């Protein structure tokens, strides 16, 4: 993967927040919101490009799981 931009990372964060808010269950919604915020904050200072690529790839996989398990309206 090429170098990630701030826009790509923020877009991924926004997708996580949007999909977490789609859960109707209060506990699930707050768990995913809290987990997303914590993980992104913990990795805010990472500068190593290989580590960033790995984190981004894993986050995309996690987002796919989150999308598949969201509540049906």
Secondary structure, 3 states (H helix, E strand, C coil): CCCCCHHHHHHHHHHHHHHHCCCCCHHHHHHHHHHHHHHHHHCCCCCCHHHHHHHHHHHHHHHHHHHHCCCCC
